[in-house]
Each structure stands twice: as structure tokens, then as C-alpha cells.
Amino acid sequence: MIYMLAKALEVSGLVTLLWALYIGMTGKGMFVEVAMLAAGAVAFYTGRALEKRAGHRSGGPGGPGSPGGPGGSGGPRGPGRG
């Protein structure tokens, strides 16, 4: 359930960012654009933090589960074949 909420927050944050960019291009006010950009960024990163807390995000490049990190395959040739 938390994972779905996190994904919904991420998507709504991205949509808000796109809407803010559209408002900025049409010249409807810089204050509104910046406020929406901030709100979208907060929504996105809140969703990302919830997703990470729920255990569905590895933490970025080199983390567990990535090809170069611990527990990974070591790349296309496999572990130890460099």
C-alpha cells in the first residue's frame, strides 16, 4: 500500500512539474511557476523517500542489486571476469 502511495506521489510530482513549465512558457506568472515547481519537487521526493522506506529502491548506482554492487552479477560477463 505504501509503495502505491509513493508511486502516486512521484507521478503527481512529475505532472505538477510539467504543468509548472507550461505555465512558465505561457507567461502566466513567475511566482506561480516557481511555487508549482517547488510543490512538484516536494511531492516527488516525498514519494521517493516513501518508496525507499518501503524497501523497493536499491539506493542508486553501486548499491545492492546493481551490476557493480554487492549481490550483483558483476556486469555482462559475470563476476570476476574483468
N, CA, C and O atoms as a GROMACS GRO file, in nm:
protein
  328
    1MET      N    1   0.081  -0.119   0.000
    1MET     CA    2   0.000   0.000   0.000
    1MET      C    3   0.087   0.127   0.000
    1MET      O    4   0.059   0.222  -0.073
    2ILE      N    5   0.192   0.127   0.083
    2ILE     CA    6   0.281   0.243   0.089
    2ILE      C    7   0.351   0.261  -0.045
    2ILE      O    8   0.374   0.373  -0.090
    3TYR      N    9   0.386   0.148  -0.109
    3TYR     CA   10   0.454   0.155  -0.238
    3TYR      C   11   0.365   0.225  -0.342
    3TYR      O   12   0.414   0.307  -0.420
    4MET      N   13   0.237   0.193  -0.344
    4MET     CA   14   0.147   0.256  -0.441
    4MET      C   15   0.128   0.404  -0.412
    4MET      O   16   0.121   0.486  -0.504
    5LEU      N   17   0.120   0.440  -0.285
    5LEU     CA   18   0.112   0.581  -0.246
    5LEU      C   19   0.238   0.656  -0.290
    5LEU      O   20   0.230   0.768  -0.340
    6ALA      N   21   0.353   0.592  -0.271
    6ALA     CA   22   0.479   0.654  -0.312
    6ALA      C   23   0.483   0.677  -0.463
    6ALA      O   24   0.524   0.784  -0.509
    7LYS      N   25   0.441   0.578  -0.539
    7LYS     CA   26   0.440   0.593  -0.685
    7LYS      C   27   0.341   0.701  -0.729
    7LYS      O   28   0.369   0.777  -0.822
    8ALA      N   29   0.226   0.708  -0.662
    8ALA     CA   30   0.128   0.812  -0.695
    8ALA      C   31   0.185   0.951  -0.667
    8ALA      O   32   0.163   1.044  -0.745
    9LEU      N   33   0.258   0.965  -0.556
    9LEU     CA   34   0.321   1.094  -0.525
    9LEU      C   35   0.427   1.129  -0.628
    9LEU      O   36   0.438   1.245  -0.669
   10GLU      N   37   0.505   1.031  -0.671
   10GLU     CA   38   0.608   1.057  -0.772
   10GLU      C   39   0.544   1.103  -0.904
   10GLU      O   40   0.589   1.200  -0.965
   11VAL      N   41   0.440   1.034  -0.946
   11VAL     CA   42   0.374   1.071  -1.071
   11VAL      C   43   0.309   1.209  -1.060
   11VAL      O   44   0.320   1.290  -1.152
   12SER      N   45   0.242   1.235  -0.948
   12SER     CA   46   0.178   1.366  -0.933
   12SER      C   47   0.283   1.477  -0.927
   12SER      O   48   0.259   1.587  -0.975
   13GLY      N   49   0.399   1.448  -0.869
   13GLY     CA   50   0.507   1.546  -0.868
   13GLY      C   51   0.558   1.576  -1.007
   13GLY      O   52   0.581   1.693  -1.040
   14LEU      N   53   0.575   1.474  -1.089
   14LEU     CA   54   0.621   1.495  -1.226
   14LEU      C   55   0.518   1.571  -1.308
   14LEU      O   56   0.553   1.659  -1.387
   15VAL      N   57   0.391   1.537  -1.291
   15VAL     CA   58   0.285   1.608  -1.364
   15VAL      C   59   0.282   1.755  -1.322
   15VAL      O   60   0.265   1.843  -1.406
   16THR      N   61   0.298   1.779  -1.193
   16THR     CA   62   0.300   1.917  -1.144
   16THR      C   63   0.417   1.994  -1.202
   16THR      O   64   0.403   2.111  -1.238
   17LEU      N   65   0.533   1.930  -1.212
   17LEU     CA   66   0.650   1.995  -1.272
   17LEU      C   67   0.625   2.031  -1.418
   17LEU      O   68   0.659   2.141  -1.462
   18LEU      N   69   0.565   1.938  -1.491
   18LEU     CA   70   0.535   1.966  -1.633
   18LEU      C   71   0.434   2.080  -1.646
   18LEU      O   72   0.447   2.166  -1.733
   19TRP      N   73   0.333   2.080  -1.560
   19TRP     CA   74   0.231   2.186  -1.563
   19TRP      C   75   0.295   2.321  -1.531
   19TRP      O   76   0.261   2.422  -1.592
   20ALA      N   77   0.389   2.322  -1.434
   20ALA     CA   78   0.458   2.446  -1.398
   20ALA      C   79   0.542   2.497  -1.515
   20ALA      O   80   0.546   2.618  -1.540
   21LEU      N   81   0.607   2.407  -1.586
   21LEU     CA   82   0.685   2.450  -1.702
   21LEU      C   83   0.595   2.508  -1.810
   21LEU      O   84   0.631   2.605  -1.876
   22TYR      N   85   0.478   2.449  -1.829
   22TYR     CA   86   0.382   2.502  -1.926
   22TYR      C   87   0.337   2.643  -1.885
   22TYR      O   88   0.330   2.733  -1.968
   23ILE      N   89   0.307   2.661  -1.757
   23ILE     CA   90   0.266   2.793  -1.708
   23ILE      C   91   0.377   2.894  -1.730
   23ILE      O   92   0.351   3.008  -1.768
   24GLY      N   93   0.501   2.852  -1.707
   24GLY     CA   94   0.614   2.943  -1.728
   24GLY      C   95   0.632   2.981  -1.874
   24GLY      O   96   0.668   3.095  -1.904
   25MET      N   97   0.607   2.888  -1.965
   25MET     CA   98   0.622   2.918  -2.108
   25MET      C   99   0.510   3.008  -2.160
   25MET      O  100   0.531   3.085  -2.254
   26THR      N  101   0.393   2.998  -2.100
   26THR     CA  102   0.282   3.081  -2.146
   26THR      C  103   0.282   3.219  -2.081
   26THR      O  104   0.200   3.304  -2.117
   27GLY      N  105   0.372   3.241  -1.986
   27GLY     CA  106   0.386   3.373  -1.926
   27GLY      C  107   0.277   3.412  -1.829
   27GLY      O  108   0.239   3.529  -1.823
   28LYS      N  109   0.224   3.318  -1.754
   28LYS     CA  110   0.115   3.348  -1.661
   28LYS      C  111   0.163   3.389  -1.523
   28LYS      O  112   0.081   3.408  -1.433
   29GLY      N  113   0.290   3.403  -1.504
   29GLY     CA  114   0.340   3.448  -1.375
   29GLY      C  115   0.452   3.361  -1.322
   29GLY      O  116   0.438   3.240  -1.310
   30MET      N  117   0.562   3.425  -1.290
   30MET     CA  118   0.678   3.351  -1.243
   30MET      C  119   0.655   3.298  -1.101
   30MET      O  120   0.702   3.188  -1.069
   31PHE      N  121   0.585   3.372  -1.017
   31PHE     CA  122   0.562   3.326  -0.880
   31PHE      C  123   0.484   3.194  -0.880
   31PHE      O  124   0.518   3.103  -0.805
   32VAL      N  125   0.382   3.185  -0.964
   32VAL     CA  126   0.302   3.062  -0.972
   32VAL      C  127   0.388   2.948  -1.024
   32VAL      O  128   0.379   2.835  -0.975
   33GLU      N  129   0.472   2.977  -1.123
   33GLU     CA  130   0.559   2.874  -1.180
   33GLU      C  131   0.655   2.819  -1.075
   33GLU      O  132   0.668   2.698  -1.060
   34VAL      N  133   0.721   2.907  -1.002
   34VAL     CA  134   0.819   2.865  -0.903
   34VAL      C  135   0.751   2.790  -0.788
   34VAL      O  136   0.805   2.692  -0.737
   35ALA      N  137   0.634   2.836  -0.747
   35ALA     CA  138   0.561   2.768  -0.639
   35ALA      C  139   0.521   2.628  -0.682
   35ALA      O  140   0.531   2.534  -0.603
   36MET      N  141   0.475   2.613  -0.806
   36MET     CA  142   0.438   2.480  -0.855
   36MET      C  143   0.559   2.390  -0.872
   36MET      O  144   0.552   2.270  -0.845
   37LEU      N  145   0.671   2.446  -0.918
   37LEU     CA  146   0.794   2.367  -0.929
   37LEU      C  147   0.836   2.316  -0.792
   37LEU      O  148   0.875   2.200  -0.778
   38ALA      N  149   0.828   2.401  -0.690
   38ALA     CA  150   0.865   2.359  -0.555
   38ALA      C  151   0.770   2.251  -0.503
   38ALA      O  152   0.813   2.152  -0.444
   39ALA      N  153   0.640   2.271  -0.525
   39ALA     CA  154   0.542   2.172  -0.480
   39ALA      C  155   0.562   2.038  -0.550
   39ALA      O  156   0.551   1.933  -0.487
   40GLY      N  157   0.590   2.042  -0.680
   40GLY     CA  158   0.614   1.918  -0.754
   40GLY      C  159   0.739   1.846  -0.706
   40GLY      O  160   0.740   1.724  -0.694
   41ALA      N  161   0.844   1.922  -0.678
   41ALA     CA  162   0.967   1.862  -0.629
   41ALA      C  163   0.946   1.798  -0.492
   41ALA      O  164   0.996   1.689  -0.465
   42VAL      N  165   0.873   1.868  -0.404
   42VAL     CA  166   0.845   1.813  -0.272
   42VAL      C  167   0.762   1.685  -0.283
   42VAL      O  168   0.791   1.586  -0.215
   43ALA      N  169   0.662   1.685  -0.368
   43ALA     CA  170   0.579   1.566  -0.386
   43ALA      C  171   0.662   1.450  -0.440
   43ALA      O  172   0.650   1.337  -0.392
   44PHE      N  173   0.745   1.477  -0.540
   44PHE     CA  174   0.825   1.370  -0.599
   44PHE      C  175   0.921   1.310  -0.497
   44PHE      O  176   0.928   1.188  -0.482
   45TYR      N  177   0.996   1.395  -0.427
   45TYR     CA  178   1.095   1.343  -0.333
   45TYR      C  179   1.032   1.281  -0.208
   45TYR      O  180   1.092   1.194  -0.146
   46THR      N  181   0.912   1.325  -0.172
   46THR     CA  182   0.840   1.257  -0.065
   46THR      C  183   0.803   1.116  -0.108
   46THR      O  184   0.817   1.021  -0.030
   47GLY      N  185   0.756   1.102  -0.231
   47GLY     CA  186   0.725   0.970  -0.284
   47GLY      C  187   0.848   0.882  -0.294
   47GLY      O  188   0.842   0.762  -0.265
   48ARG      N  189   0.958   0.941  -0.335
   48ARG     CA  190   1.083   0.865  -0.345
   48ARG      C  191   1.129   0.816  -0.209
   48ARG      O  192   1.175   0.702  -0.195
   49ALA      N  193   1.117   0.901  -0.108
   49ALA     CA  194   1.157   0.861   0.028
   49ALA      C  195   1.066   0.751   0.081
   49ALA      O  196   1.112   0.657   0.146
   50LEU      N  197   0.935   0.762   0.055
   50LEU     CA  198   0.843   0.658   0.098
   50LEU      C  199   0.873   0.525   0.029
   50LEU      O  200   0.867   0.419   0.091
   51GLU      N  201   0.905   0.533  -0.100
   51GLU     CA  202   0.937   0.411  -0.174
   51GLU      C  203   1.063   0.346  -0.119
   51GLU      O  204   1.070   0.224  -0.105
   52LYS      N  205   1.162   0.427  -0.089
   52LYS     CA  206   1.286   0.374  -0.033
   52LYS      C  207   1.260   0.312   0.104
   52LYS      O  208   1.314   0.206   0.137
   53ARG      N  209   1.177   0.379   0.185
   53ARG     CA  210   1.144   0.328   0.318
   53ARG      C  211   1.068   0.196   0.310
   53ARG      O  212   1.082   0.110   0.396
   54ALA      N  213   0.986   0.182   0.205
   54ALA     CA  214   0.910   0.058   0.188
   54ALA      C  215   0.998  -0.056   0.140
   54ALA      O  216   0.956  -0.172   0.141
   55GLY      N  217   1.122  -0.025   0.099
   55GLY     CA  218   1.216  -0.129   0.060
   55GLY      C  219   1.213  -0.166  -0.086
   55GLY      O  220   1.256  -0.275  -0.123
   56HIS      N  221   1.164  -0.078  -0.171
   56HIS     CA  222   1.156  -0.109  -0.314
   56HIS      C  223   1.259  -0.036  -0.398
   56HIS      O  224   1.257  -0.048  -0.520
   57ARG      N  225   1.350   0.039  -0.336
   57ARG     CA  226   1.451   0.112  -0.412
   57ARG      C  227   1.587   0.074  -0.357
   57ARG      O  228   1.607   0.072  -0.235
   58SER      N  229   1.682   0.044  -0.447
   58SER     CA  230   1.812  -0.006  -0.403
   58SER      C  231   1.903   0.103  -0.350
   58SER      O  232   1.997   0.071  -0.277
   59GLY      N  233   1.880   0.227  -0.382
   59GLY     CA  234   1.964   0.334  -0.330
   59GLY      C  235   2.057   0.394  -0.432
   59GLY      O  236   2.141   0.476  -0.396
   60GLY      N  237   2.046   0.358  -0.556
   60GLY     CA  238   2.126   0.422  -0.660
   60GLY      C  239   2.235   0.332  -0.715
   60GLY      O  240   2.242   0.214  -0.681
   61PRO      N  241   2.320   0.388  -0.800
   61PRO     CA  242   2.426   0.310  -0.864
   61PRO      C  243   2.523   0.253  -0.762
   61PRO      O  244   2.561   0.321  -0.666
   62GLY      N  245   2.561   0.129  -0.782
   62GLY     CA  246   2.657   0.066  -0.695
   62GLY      C  247   2.597   0.006  -0.569
   62GLY      O  248   2.670  -0.050  -0.488
   63GLY      N  249   2.469   0.018  -0.553
   63GLY     CA  250   2.404  -0.036  -0.435
   63GLY      C  251   2.373  -0.184  -0.452
   63GLY      O  252   2.404  -0.242  -0.556
   64PRO      N  253   2.313  -0.245  -0.352
   64PRO     CA  254   2.278  -0.386  -0.363
   64PRO      C  255   2.184  -0.410  -0.480
   64PRO      O  256   2.087  -0.337  -0.499
   65GLY      N  257   2.212  -0.511  -0.555
   65GLY     CA  258   2.127  -0.547  -0.668
   65GLY      C  259   2.168  -0.485  -0.799
   65GLY      O  260   2.118  -0.524  -0.904
   66SER      N  261   2.259  -0.387  -0.796
   66SER     CA  262   2.306  -0.328  -0.922
   66SER      C  263   2.421  -0.412  -0.975
   66SER      O  264   2.485  -0.484  -0.898
   67PRO      N  265   2.450  -0.405  -1.105
   67PRO     CA  266   2.554  -0.489  -1.162
   67PRO      C  267   2.691  -0.475  -1.096
   67PRO      O  268   2.765  -0.573  -1.088
   68GLY      N  269   2.727  -0.357  -1.049
   68GLY     CA  270   2.859  -0.340  -0.991
   68GLY      C  271   2.862  -0.346  -0.840
   68GLY      O  272   2.970  -0.340  -0.781
   69GLY      N  273   2.748  -0.359  -0.777
   69GLY     CA  274   2.742  -0.354  -0.631
   69GLY      C  275   2.739  -0.492  -0.569
   69GLY      O  276   2.742  -0.593  -0.639
   70PRO      N  277   2.734  -0.496  -0.438
   70PRO     CA  278   2.727  -0.624  -0.369
   70PRO      C  279   2.601  -0.699  -0.405
   70PRO      O  280   2.491  -0.643  -0.404
   71GLY      N  281   2.615  -0.823  -0.436
   71GLY     CA  282   2.500  -0.904  -0.472
   71GLY      C  283   2.463  -0.895  -0.619
   71GLY      O  284   2.368  -0.958  -0.664
   72GLY      N  285   2.539  -0.815  -0.695
   72GLY     CA  286   2.511  -0.801  -0.838
   72GLY      C  287   2.582  -0.907  -0.919
   72GLY      O  288   2.655  -0.990  -0.864
   73SER      N  289   2.560  -0.905  -1.048
   73SER     CA  290   2.619  -1.007  -1.135
   73SER      C  291   2.761  -0.973  -1.176
   73SER      O  292   2.830  -1.059  -1.231
   74GLY      N  293   2.807  -0.850  -1.153
   74GLY     CA  294   2.942  -0.813  -1.191
   74GLY      C  295   2.951  -0.765  -1.334
   74GLY      O  296   3.062  -0.742  -1.383
   75GLY      N  297   2.844  -0.749  -1.401
   75GLY     CA  298   2.847  -0.700  -1.539
   75GLY      C  299   2.805  -0.808  -1.638
   75GLY      O  300   2.759  -0.914  -1.598
   76PRO      N  301   2.822  -0.779  -1.768
   76PRO     CA  302   2.772  -0.871  -1.869
   76PRO      C  303   2.848  -1.004  -1.874
   76PRO      O  304   2.792  -1.104  -1.918
   77ARG      N  305   2.972  -1.006  -1.828
   77ARG     CA  306   3.050  -1.130  -1.834
   77ARG      C  307   3.040  -1.212  -1.705
   77ARG      O  308   3.088  -1.325  -1.700
   78GLY      N  309   2.978  -1.157  -1.604
   78GLY     CA  310   2.966  -1.228  -1.477
   78GLY      C  311   3.070  -1.182  -1.377
   78GLY      O  312   3.158  -1.104  -1.412
   79PRO      N  313   3.062  -1.230  -1.255
   79PRO     CA  314   3.154  -1.185  -1.150
   79PRO      C  315   3.298  -1.236  -1.172
   79PRO      O  316   3.320  -1.351  -1.209
   80GLY      N  317   3.392  -1.147  -1.148
   80GLY     CA  318   3.532  -1.187  -1.153
   80GLY      C  319   3.592  -1.206  -1.289
   80GLY      O  320   3.704  -1.256  -1.300
   81ARG      N  321   3.522  -1.168  -1.393
   81ARG     CA  322   3.577  -1.183  -1.529
   81ARG      C  323   3.595  -1.045  -1.589
   81ARG      O  324   3.506  -0.996  -1.659
   82GLY      N  325   3.706  -0.983  -1.564
   82GLY     CA  326   3.722  -0.846  -1.598
   82GLY      C  327   3.798  -0.813  -1.714
   82GLY      O  328   3.814  -0.695  -1.746
   0.00000   0.00000   0.00000
